[in-house]
Amino acid sequence: MAKKGNRIQVILECTEHKGTGLPGTSRYITNKNKKNTPDRLEIKKFNSILKKMTVHKEIK
């Protein structure tokens, strides 16, 4: 029988893109260990619409 792990799948969304008014969204899907990082993730990732590195925060 398979073990239930502590790793969950999370969605990261760009914080700077909402204020620009440009269409579309920049989102990434990743995994995190909910025991080691119980709070929301915040990672710098590339936003292809804005063509620069921006801060992406975990949503829901």
Predicted model as a PDB file, atoms N, CA, C, CB and O in Angstrom, pLDDT in the B-factor column:
MODEL        1                                                                  
ATOM      1  N   MET A   1       0.837  -1.174   0.000  1.00 64.00           N  
ATOM      2  CA  MET A   1       0.000   0.000   0.000  1.00 64.00           C  
ATOM      3  C   MET A   1       0.887   1.244   0.000  1.00 64.00           C  
ATOM      4  CB  MET A   1      -0.955  -0.006   1.214  1.00 64.00           C  
ATOM      5  O   MET A   1       1.902   1.297   0.696  1.00 64.00           O  
ATOM      6  N   ALA A   2       0.497   2.225  -0.777  1.00 66.00           N  
ATOM      7  CA  ALA A   2       1.288   3.452  -0.907  1.00 66.00           C  
ATOM      8  C   ALA A   2       1.145   4.322   0.342  1.00 66.00           C  
ATOM      9  CB  ALA A   2       0.858   4.243  -2.160  1.00 66.00           C  
ATOM     10  O   ALA A   2       0.076   4.412   0.947  1.00 66.00           O  
ATOM     11  N   LYS A   3       2.266   4.963   0.705  1.00 72.00           N  
ATOM     12  CA  LYS A   3       2.280   5.872   1.852  1.00 72.00           C  
ATOM     13  C   LYS A   3       1.770   7.235   1.438  1.00 72.00           C  
ATOM     14  CB  LYS A   3       3.694   5.989   2.447  1.00 72.00           C  
ATOM     15  O   LYS A   3       2.025   7.690   0.323  1.00 72.00           O  
ATOM     16  N   LYS A   4       1.052   7.887   2.334  1.00 77.00           N  
ATOM     17  CA  LYS A   4       0.683   9.284   2.089  1.00 77.00           C  
ATOM     18  C   LYS A   4       1.853  10.136   2.499  1.00 77.00           C  
ATOM     19  CB  LYS A   4      -0.614   9.696   2.864  1.00 77.00           C  
ATOM     20  O   LYS A   4       2.345  10.021   3.622  1.00 77.00           O  
ATOM     21  N   GLY A   5       2.312  10.997   1.599  1.00 85.00           N  
ATOM     22  CA  GLY A   5       3.474  11.816   1.873  1.00 85.00           C  
ATOM     23  C   GLY A   5       3.096  13.197   2.364  1.00 85.00           C  
ATOM     24  O   GLY A   5       1.920  13.544   2.466  1.00 85.00           O  
ATOM     25  N   ASN A   6       4.119  13.974   2.664  1.00 89.00           N  
ATOM     26  CA  ASN A   6       3.921  15.350   3.098  1.00 89.00           C  
ATOM     27  C   ASN A   6       4.030  16.325   1.939  1.00 89.00           C  
ATOM     28  CB  ASN A   6       4.926  15.711   4.169  1.00 89.00           C  
ATOM     29  O   ASN A   6       3.834  17.526   2.123  1.00 89.00           O  
ATOM     30  N   ARG A   7       4.341  15.823   0.743  1.00 92.00           N  
ATOM     31  CA  ARG A   7       4.519  16.703  -0.406  1.00 92.00           C  
ATOM     32  C   ARG A   7       3.163  16.980  -1.055  1.00 92.00           C  
ATOM     33  CB  ARG A   7       5.500  16.077  -1.432  1.00 92.00           C  
ATOM     34  O   ARG A   7       2.377  16.069  -1.313  1.00 92.00           O  
ATOM     35  N   ILE A   8       2.916  18.269  -1.310  1.00 93.00           N  
ATOM     36  CA  ILE A   8       1.674  18.665  -1.978  1.00 93.00           C  
ATOM     37  C   ILE A   8       2.011  19.523  -3.179  1.00 93.00           C  
ATOM     38  CB  ILE A   8       0.730  19.427  -1.010  1.00 93.00           C  
ATOM     39  O   ILE A   8       3.076  20.138  -3.239  1.00 93.00           O  
ATOM     40  N   GLN A   9       1.097  19.559  -4.134  1.00 94.00           N  
ATOM     41  CA  GLN A   9       1.286  20.352  -5.346  1.00 94.00           C  
ATOM     42  C   GLN A   9       0.711  21.746  -5.114  1.00 94.00           C  
ATOM     43  CB  GLN A   9       0.613  19.669  -6.578  1.00 94.00           C  
ATOM     44  O   GLN A   9      -0.408  21.881  -4.619  1.00 94.00           O  
ATOM     45  N   VAL A  10       1.475  22.792  -5.473  1.00 96.00           N  
ATOM     46  CA  VAL A  10       1.032  24.173  -5.277  1.00 96.00           C  
ATOM     47  C   VAL A  10       1.162  24.952  -6.588  1.00 96.00           C  
ATOM     48  CB  VAL A  10       1.854  24.859  -4.151  1.00 96.00           C  
ATOM     49  O   VAL A  10       1.950  24.594  -7.464  1.00 96.00           O  
ATOM     50  N   ILE A  11       0.377  26.019  -6.703  1.00 96.00           N  
ATOM     51  CA  ILE A  11       0.404  26.884  -7.880  1.00 96.00           C  
ATOM     52  C   ILE A  11       0.999  28.226  -7.470  1.00 96.00           C  
ATOM     53  CB  ILE A  11      -1.028  27.064  -8.491  1.00 96.00           C  
ATOM     54  O   ILE A  11       0.587  28.821  -6.474  1.00 96.00           O  
ATOM     55  N   LEU A  12       1.979  28.698  -8.253  1.00 96.00           N  
ATOM     56  CA  LEU A  12       2.608  29.992  -8.005  1.00 96.00           C  
ATOM     57  C   LEU A  12       2.123  30.976  -9.063  1.00 96.00           C  
ATOM     58  CB  LEU A  12       4.169  29.878  -8.020  1.00 96.00           C  
ATOM     59  O   LEU A  12       2.116  30.657 -10.252  1.00 96.00           O  
ATOM     60  N   GLU A  13       1.714  32.181  -8.634  1.00 95.00           N  
ATOM     61  CA  GLU A  13       1.211  33.185  -9.564  1.00 95.00           C  
ATOM     62  C   GLU A  13       1.995  34.484  -9.392  1.00 95.00           C  
ATOM     63  CB  GLU A  13      -0.304  33.429  -9.346  1.00 95.00           C  
ATOM     64  O   GLU A  13       2.367  34.847  -8.276  1.00 95.00           O  
ATOM     65  N   CYS A  14       2.242  35.177 -10.492  1.00 94.00           N  
ATOM     66  CA  CYS A  14       3.010  36.419 -10.486  1.00 94.00           C  
ATOM     67  C   CYS A  14       2.250  37.524  -9.745  1.00 94.00           C  
ATOM     68  CB  CYS A  14       3.325  36.862 -11.928  1.00 94.00           C  
ATOM     69  O   CYS A  14       1.039  37.679  -9.910  1.00 94.00           O  
ATOM     70  N   THR A  15       2.985  38.291  -8.924  1.00 91.00           N  
ATOM     71  CA  THR A  15       2.359  39.370  -8.166  1.00 91.00           C  
ATOM     72  C   THR A  15       2.390  40.691  -8.925  1.00 91.00           C  
ATOM     73  CB  THR A  15       3.048  39.532  -6.823  1.00 91.00           C  
ATOM     74  O   THR A  15       1.512  41.529  -8.721  1.00 91.00           O  
ATOM     75  N   GLU A  16       3.372  40.898  -9.792  1.00 90.00           N  
ATOM     76  CA  GLU A  16       3.519  42.165 -10.508  1.00 90.00           C  
ATOM     77  C   GLU A  16       2.628  42.258 -11.747  1.00 90.00           C  
ATOM     78  CB  GLU A  16       4.960  42.357 -10.910  1.00 90.00           C  
ATOM     79  O   GLU A  16       2.344  43.360 -12.218  1.00 90.00           O  
ATOM     80  N   HIS A  17       2.192  41.138 -12.273  1.00 88.00           N  
ATOM     81  CA  HIS A  17       1.458  41.118 -13.546  1.00 88.00           C  
ATOM     82  C   HIS A  17       0.051  41.710 -13.426  1.00 88.00           C  
ATOM     83  CB  HIS A  17       1.363  39.692 -14.064  1.00 88.00           C  
ATOM     84  O   HIS A  17      -0.452  42.297 -14.384  1.00 88.00           O  
ATOM     85  N   LYS A  18      -0.582  41.566 -12.272  1.00 81.00           N  
ATOM     86  CA  LYS A  18      -1.961  42.039 -12.104  1.00 81.00           C  
ATOM     87  C   LYS A  18      -2.090  43.547 -12.301  1.00 81.00           C  
ATOM     88  CB  LYS A  18      -2.473  41.662 -10.727  1.00 81.00           C  
ATOM     89  O   LYS A  18      -3.078  44.016 -12.864  1.00 81.00           O  
ATOM     90  N   GLY A  19      -1.106  44.301 -11.844  1.00 79.00           N  
ATOM     91  CA  GLY A  19      -1.169  45.759 -11.911  1.00 79.00           C  
ATOM     92  C   GLY A  19      -0.903  46.347 -13.289  1.00 79.00           C  
ATOM     93  O   GLY A  19      -1.183  47.525 -13.512  1.00 79.00           O  
ATOM     94  N   THR A  20      -0.369  45.558 -14.221  1.00 83.00           N  
ATOM     95  CA  THR A  20      -0.002  46.091 -15.532  1.00 83.00           C  
ATOM     96  C   THR A  20      -1.185  46.242 -16.476  1.00 83.00           C  
ATOM     97  CB  THR A  20       1.025  45.207 -16.166  1.00 83.00           C  
ATOM     98  O   THR A  20      -1.166  47.105 -17.353  1.00 83.00           O  
ATOM     99  N   GLY A  21      -2.212  45.417 -16.310  1.00 80.00           N  
ATOM    100  CA  GLY A  21      -3.360  45.483 -17.210  1.00 80.00           C  
ATOM    101  C   GLY A  21      -3.186  44.677 -18.479  1.00 80.00           C  
ATOM    102  O   GLY A  21      -4.069  44.683 -19.336  1.00 80.00           O  
ATOM    103  N   LEU A  22      -2.055  43.977 -18.621  1.00 86.00           N  
ATOM    104  CA  LEU A  22      -1.827  43.135 -19.794  1.00 86.00           C  
ATOM    105  C   LEU A  22      -2.647  41.848 -19.685  1.00 86.00           C  
ATOM    106  CB  LEU A  22      -0.322  42.808 -19.946  1.00 86.00           C  
ATOM    107  O   LEU A  22      -2.869  41.364 -18.576  1.00 86.00           O  
ATOM    108  N   PRO A  23      -3.103  41.280 -20.812  1.00 88.00           N  
ATOM    109  CA  PRO A  23      -3.875  40.036 -20.750  1.00 88.00           C  
ATOM    110  C   PRO A  23      -2.993  38.849 -20.391  1.00 88.00           C  
ATOM    111  CB  PRO A  23      -4.573  39.778 -22.082  1.00 88.00           C  
ATOM    112  O   PRO A  23      -1.782  38.868 -20.611  1.00 88.00           O  
ATOM    113  N   GLY A  24      -3.620  37.815 -19.835  1.00 87.00           N  
ATOM    114  CA  GLY A  24      -2.917  36.590 -19.487  1.00 87.00           C  
ATOM    115  C   GLY A  24      -2.387  36.609 -18.063  1.00 87.00           C  
ATOM    116  O   GLY A  24      -2.426  37.633 -17.381  1.00 87.00           O  
ATOM    117  N   THR A  25      -1.885  35.442 -17.622  1.00 89.00           N  
ATOM    118  CA  THR A  25      -1.289  35.331 -16.292  1.00 89.00           C  
ATOM    119  C   THR A  25      -0.050  34.468 -16.382  1.00 89.00           C  
ATOM    120  CB  THR A  25      -2.295  34.744 -15.268  1.00 89.00           C  
ATOM    121  O   THR A  25       0.078  33.635 -17.279  1.00 89.00           O  
ATOM    122  N   SER A  26       0.862  34.672 -15.444  1.00 91.00           N  
ATOM    123  CA  SER A  26       2.069  33.860 -15.377  1.00 91.00           C  
ATOM    124  C   SER A  26       1.937  32.951 -14.167  1.00 91.00           C  
ATOM    125  CB  SER A  26       3.363  34.747 -15.290  1.00 91.00           C  
ATOM    126  O   SER A  26       1.946  33.420 -13.029  1.00 91.00           O  
ATOM    127  N   ARG A  27       1.813  31.639 -14.411  1.00 93.00           N  
ATOM    128  CA  ARG A  27       1.657  30.671 -13.325  1.00 93.00           C  
ATOM    129  C   ARG A  27       2.617  29.509 -13.513  1.00 93.00           C  
ATOM    130  CB  ARG A  27       0.208  30.158 -13.253  1.00 93.00           C  
ATOM    131  O   ARG A  27       2.925  29.104 -14.634  1.00 93.00           O  
ATOM    132  N   TYR A  28       3.078  28.989 -12.391  1.00 95.00           N  
ATOM    133  CA  TYR A  28       3.936  27.808 -12.368  1.00 95.00           C  
ATOM    134  C   TYR A  28       3.347  26.811 -11.384  1.00 95.00           C  
ATOM    135  CB  TYR A  28       5.406  28.176 -11.981  1.00 95.00           C  
ATOM    136  O   TYR A  28       2.725  27.205 -10.398  1.00 95.00           O  
ATOM    137  N   ILE A  29       3.537  25.510 -11.646  1.00 96.00           N  
ATOM    138  CA  ILE A  29       3.113  24.454 -10.741  1.00 96.00           C  
ATOM    139  C   ILE A  29       4.367  23.787 -10.193  1.00 96.00           C  
ATOM    140  CB  ILE A  29       2.179  23.418 -11.459  1.00 96.00           C  
ATOM    141  O   ILE A  29       5.279  23.451 -10.949  1.00 96.00           O  
ATOM    142  N   THR A  30       4.411  23.594  -8.871  1.00 95.00           N  
ATOM    143  CA  THR A  30       5.556  22.961  -8.235  1.00 95.00           C  
ATOM    144  C   THR A  30       5.080  22.156  -7.032  1.00 95.00           C  
ATOM    145  CB  THR A  30       6.610  24.016  -7.811  1.00 95.00           C  
ATOM    146  O   THR A  30       3.895  22.170  -6.697  1.00 95.00           O  
ATOM    147  N   ASN A  31       6.005  21.460  -6.390  1.00 95.00           N  
ATOM    148  CA  ASN A  31       5.702  20.687  -5.183  1.00 95.00           C  
ATOM    149  C   ASN A  31       6.413  21.294  -3.995  1.00 95.00           C  
ATOM    150  CB  ASN A  31       6.108  19.210  -5.353  1.00 95.00           C  
ATOM    151  O   ASN A  31       7.466  21.915  -4.136  1.00 95.00           O  
ATOM    152  N   LYS A  32       5.825  21.109  -2.812  1.00 94.00           N  
ATOM    153  CA  LYS A  32       6.502  21.544  -1.588  1.00 94.00           C  
ATOM    154  C   LYS A  32       6.196  20.557  -0.483  1.00 94.00           C  
ATOM    155  CB  LYS A  32       6.069  22.980  -1.179  1.00 94.00           C  
ATOM    156  O   LYS A  32       5.182  19.860  -0.519  1.00 94.00           O  
ATOM    157  N   ASN A  33       7.078  20.503   0.498  1.00 93.00           N  
ATOM    158  CA  ASN A  33       6.880  19.666   1.667  1.00 93.00           C  
ATOM    159  C   ASN A  33       6.178  20.517   2.716  1.00 93.00           C  
ATOM    160  CB  ASN A  33       8.239  19.087   2.205  1.00 93.00           C  
ATOM    161  O   ASN A  33       6.751  21.483   3.220  1.00 93.00           O  
ATOM    162  N   LYS A  34       4.932  20.161   3.048  1.00 91.00           N  
ATOM    163  CA  LYS A  34       4.153  21.008   3.948  1.00 91.00           C  
ATOM    164  C   LYS A  34       4.639  20.958   5.390  1.00 91.00           C  
ATOM    165  CB  LYS A  34       2.709  20.608   3.897  1.00 91.00           C  
ATOM    166  O   LYS A  34       4.278  21.821   6.190  1.00 91.00           O  
ATOM    167  N   LYS A  35       5.459  19.956   5.740  1.00 93.00           N  
ATOM    168  CA  LYS A  35       6.042  19.923   7.085  1.00 93.00           C  
ATOM    169  C   LYS A  35       7.198  20.906   7.211  1.00 93.00           C  
ATOM    170  CB  LYS A  35       6.521  18.511   7.424  1.00 93.00           C  
ATOM    171  O   LYS A  35       7.317  21.585   8.231  1.00 93.00           O  
ATOM    172  N   ASN A  36       8.058  20.995   6.186  1.00 93.00           N  
ATOM    173  CA  ASN A  36       9.216  21.883   6.237  1.00 93.00           C  
ATOM    174  C   ASN A  36       8.857  23.340   5.954  1.00 93.00           C  
ATOM    175  CB  ASN A  36      10.257  21.419   5.250  1.00 93.00           C  
ATOM    176  O   ASN A  36       9.466  24.248   6.520  1.00 93.00           O  
ATOM    177  N   THR A  37       7.873  23.570   5.081  1.00 91.00           N  
ATOM    178  CA  THR A  37       7.464  24.936   4.732  1.00 91.00           C  
ATOM    179  C   THR A  37       5.950  25.064   4.873  1.00 91.00           C  
ATOM    180  CB  THR A  37       7.912  25.301   3.283  1.00 91.00           C  
ATOM    181  O   THR A  37       5.230  24.979   3.877  1.00 91.00           O  
ATOM    182  N   PRO A  38       5.455  25.267   6.098  1.00 91.00           N  
ATOM    183  CA  PRO A  38       4.001  25.355   6.297  1.00 91.00           C  
ATOM    184  C   PRO A  38       3.397  26.646   5.758  1.00 91.00           C  
ATOM    185  CB  PRO A  38       3.679  25.232   7.764  1.00 91.00           C  
ATOM    186  O   PRO A  38       2.214  26.678   5.418  1.00 91.00           O  
ATOM    187  N   ASP A  39       4.207  27.732   5.673  1.00 94.00           N  
ATOM    188  CA  ASP A  39       3.681  28.990   5.146  1.00 94.00           C  
ATOM    189  C   ASP A  39       3.752  29.002   3.623  1.00 94.00           C  
ATOM    190  CB  ASP A  39       4.457  30.189   5.727  1.00 94.00           C  
ATOM    191  O   ASP A  39       4.278  28.071   3.012  1.00 94.00           O  
ATOM    192  N   ARG A  40       3.221  30.060   3.016  1.00 94.00           N  
ATOM    193  CA  ARG A  40       3.153  30.133   1.559  1.00 94.00           C  
ATOM    194  C   ARG A  40       4.518  30.382   0.926  1.00 94.00           C  
ATOM    195  CB  ARG A  40       2.193  31.224   1.142  1.00 94.00           C  
ATOM    196  O   ARG A  40       5.336  31.135   1.454  1.00 94.00           O  
ATOM    197  N   LEU A  41       4.748  29.733  -0.216  1.00 93.00           N  
ATOM    198  CA  LEU A  41       6.005  29.896  -0.936  1.00 93.00           C  
ATOM    199  C   LEU A  41       6.050  31.243  -1.652  1.00 93.00           C  
ATOM    200  CB  LEU A  41       6.197  28.756  -1.939  1.00 93.00           C  
ATOM    201  O   LEU A  41       5.020  31.789  -2.047  1.00 93.00           O  
ATOM    202  N   GLU A  42       7.262  31.764  -1.811  1.00 95.00           N  
ATOM    203  CA  GLU A  42       7.484  33.009  -2.543  1.00 95.00           C  
ATOM    204  C   GLU A  42       8.822  32.857  -3.266  1.00 95.00           C  
ATOM    205  CB  GLU A  42       7.476  34.276  -1.577  1.00 95.00           C  
ATOM    206  O   GLU A  42       9.877  32.872  -2.631  1.00 95.00           O  
ATOM    207  N   ILE A  43       8.781  32.709  -4.596  1.00 95.00           N  
ATOM    208  CA  ILE A  43       9.974  32.409  -5.385  1.00 95.00           C  
ATOM    209  C   ILE A  43      10.062  33.373  -6.563  1.00 95.00           C  
ATOM    210  CB  ILE A  43       9.954  30.938  -5.882  1.00 95.00           C  
ATOM    211  O   ILE A  43       9.041  33.751  -7.139  1.00 95.00           O  
ATOM    212  N   LYS A  44      11.291  33.773  -6.924  1.00 96.00           N  
ATOM    213  CA  LYS A  44      11.495  34.582  -8.123  1.00 96.00           C  
ATOM    214  C   LYS A  44      11.546  33.654  -9.338  1.00 96.00           C  
ATOM    215  CB  LYS A  44      12.805  35.434  -8.014  1.00 96.00           C  
ATOM    216  O   LYS A  44      12.378  32.749  -9.403  1.00 96.00           O  
ATOM    217  N   LYS A  45      10.651  33.888 -10.294  1.00 96.00           N  
ATOM    218  CA  LYS A  45      10.572  33.092 -11.512  1.00 96.00           C  
ATOM    219  C   LYS A  45      10.474  34.044 -12.702  1.00 96.00           C  
ATOM    220  CB  LYS A  45       9.353  32.110 -11.472  1.00 96.00           C  
ATOM    221  O   LYS A  45      10.220  35.236 -12.531  1.00 96.00           O  
ATOM    222  N   PHE A  46      10.678  33.511 -13.911  1.00 96.00           N  
ATOM    223  CA  PHE A  46      10.614  34.321 -15.130  1.00 96.00           C  
ATOM    224  C   PHE A  46       9.167  34.477 -15.587  1.00 96.00           C  
ATOM    225  CB  PHE A  46      11.465  33.687 -16.252  1.00 96.00           C  
ATOM    226  O   PHE A  46       8.436  33.494 -15.714  1.00 96.00           O  
ATOM    227  N   ASN A  47       8.764  35.719 -15.831  1.00 94.00           N  
ATOM    228  CA  ASN A  47       7.444  36.011 -16.372  1.00 94.00           C  
ATOM    229  C   ASN A  47       7.620  36.267 -17.865  1.00 94.00           C  
ATOM    230  CB  ASN A  47       6.772  37.242 -15.644  1.00 94.00           C  
ATOM    231  O   ASN A  47       8.230  37.262 -18.256  1.00 94.00           O  
ATOM    232  N   SER A  48       7.090  35.378 -18.698  1.00 92.00           N  
ATOM    233  CA  SER A  48       7.299  35.479 -20.143  1.00 92.00           C  
ATOM    234  C   SER A  48       6.531  36.643 -20.771  1.00 92.00           C  
ATOM    235  CB  SER A  48       6.890  34.184 -20.812  1.00 92.00           C  
ATOM    236  O   SER A  48       6.907  37.111 -21.845  1.00 92.00           O  
ATOM    237  N   ILE A  49       5.480  37.112 -20.135  1.00 92.00           N  
ATOM    238  CA  ILE A  49       4.706  38.233 -20.687  1.00 92.00           C  
ATOM    239  C   ILE A  49       5.433  39.552 -20.430  1.00 92.00           C  
ATOM    240  CB  ILE A  49       3.281  38.275 -20.069  1.00 92.00           C  
ATOM    241  O   ILE A  49       5.508  40.404 -21.316  1.00 92.00           O  
ATOM    242  N   LEU A  50       5.968  39.720 -19.220  1.00 92.00           N  
ATOM    243  CA  LEU A  50       6.706  40.935 -18.881  1.00 92.00           C  
ATOM    244  C   LEU A  50       8.169  40.847 -19.293  1.00 92.00           C  
ATOM    245  CB  LEU A  50       6.608  41.207 -17.392  1.00 92.00           C  
ATOM    246  O   LEU A  50       8.866  41.862 -19.291  1.00 92.00           O  
ATOM    247  N   LYS A  51       8.650  39.658 -19.645  1.00 93.00           N  
ATOM    248  CA  LYS A  51      10.026  39.403 -20.087  1.00 93.00           C  
ATOM    249  C   LYS A  51      11.065  39.778 -19.020  1.00 93.00           C  
ATOM    250  CB  LYS A  51      10.307  40.179 -21.371  1.00 93.00           C  
ATOM    251  O   LYS A  51      12.106  40.355 -19.335  1.00 93.00           O  
ATOM    252  N   LYS A  52      10.767  39.442 -17.751  1.00 94.00           N  
ATOM    253  CA  LYS A  52      11.728  39.687 -16.669  1.00 94.00           C  
ATOM    254  C   LYS A  52      11.420  38.764 -15.491  1.00 94.00           C  
ATOM    255  CB  LYS A  52      11.690  41.177 -16.219  1.00 94.00           C  
ATOM    256  O   LYS A  52      10.369  38.125 -15.442  1.00 94.00           O  
ATOM    257  N   MET A  53      12.359  38.709 -14.543  1.00 96.00           N  
ATOM    258  CA  MET A  53      12.179  37.920 -13.332  1.00 96.00           C  
ATOM    259  C   MET A  53      11.272  38.680 -12.374  1.00 96.00           C  
ATOM    260  CB  MET A  53      13.545  37.602 -12.665  1.00 96.00           C  
ATOM    261  O   MET A  53      11.484  39.866 -12.118  1.00 96.00           O  
ATOM    262  N   THR A  54      10.259  37.996 -11.845  1.00 95.00           N  
ATOM    263  CA  THR A  54       9.331  38.614 -10.909  1.00 95.00           C  
ATOM    264  C   THR A  54       9.075  37.658  -9.751  1.00 95.00           C  
ATOM    265  CB  THR A  54       8.004  38.995 -11.612  1.00 95.00           C  
ATOM    266  O   THR A  54       9.414  36.477  -9.827  1.00 95.00           O  
ATOM    267  N   VAL A  55       8.482  38.164  -8.689  1.00 95.00           N  
ATOM    268  CA  VAL A  55       8.149  37.354  -7.518  1.00 95.00           C  
ATOM    269  C   VAL A  55       6.825  36.639  -7.784  1.00 95.00           C  
ATOM    270  CB  VAL A  55       8.062  38.234  -6.224  1.00 95.00           C  
ATOM    271  O   VAL A  55       5.830  37.265  -8.150  1.00 95.00           O  
ATOM    272  N   HIS A  56       6.830  35.327  -7.595  1.00 95.00           N  
ATOM    273  CA  HIS A  56       5.625  34.513  -7.719  1.00 95.00           C  
ATOM    274  C   HIS A  56       5.270  33.974  -6.349  1.00 95.00           C  
ATOM    275  CB  HIS A  56       5.822  33.354  -8.741  1.00 95.00           C  
ATOM    276  O   HIS A  56       6.124  33.421  -5.656  1.00 95.00           O  
ATOM    277  N   LYS A  57       3.997  34.133  -5.946  1.00 95.00           N  
ATOM    278  CA  LYS A  57       3.544  33.675  -4.632  1.00 95.00           C  
ATOM    279  C   LYS A  57       2.547  32.526  -4.804  1.00 95.00           C  
ATOM    280  CB  LYS A  57       2.899  34.844  -3.830  1.00 95.00           C  
ATOM    281  O   LYS A  57       1.857  32.416  -5.818  1.00 95.00           O  
ATOM    282  N   GLU A  58       2.501  31.687  -3.787  1.00 95.00           N  
ATOM    283  CA  GLU A  58       1.591  30.542  -3.784  1.00 95.00           C  
ATOM    284  C   GLU A  58       0.151  31.036  -3.635  1.00 95.00           C  
ATOM    285  CB  GLU A  58       1.954  29.548  -2.639  1.00 95.00           C  
ATOM    286  O   GLU A  58      -0.146  31.902  -2.813  1.00 95.00           O  
ATOM    287  N   ILE A  59      -0.736  30.459  -4.455  1.00 92.00           N  
ATOM    288  CA  ILE A  59      -2.160  30.785  -4.336  1.00 92.00           C  
ATOM    289  C   ILE A  59      -2.911  29.560  -3.866  1.00 92.00           C  
ATOM    290  CB  ILE A  59      -2.737  31.295  -5.683  1.00 92.00           C  
ATOM    291  O   ILE A  59      -2.508  28.435  -4.162  1.00 92.00           O  
ATOM    292  N   LYS A  60      -3.969  29.754  -3.154  1.00 79.00           N  
ATOM    293  CA  LYS A  60      -4.865  28.705  -2.618  1.00 79.00           C  
ATOM    294  C   LYS A  60      -4.154  27.453  -2.209  1.00 79.00           C  
ATOM    295  CB  LYS A  60      -5.899  28.352  -3.623  1.00 79.00           C  
ATOM    296  O   LYS A  60      -4.790  26.506  -1.747  1.00 79.00           O  
TER     297      LYS A  60                                                      
ENDMDL                                                                          
END                                                                             
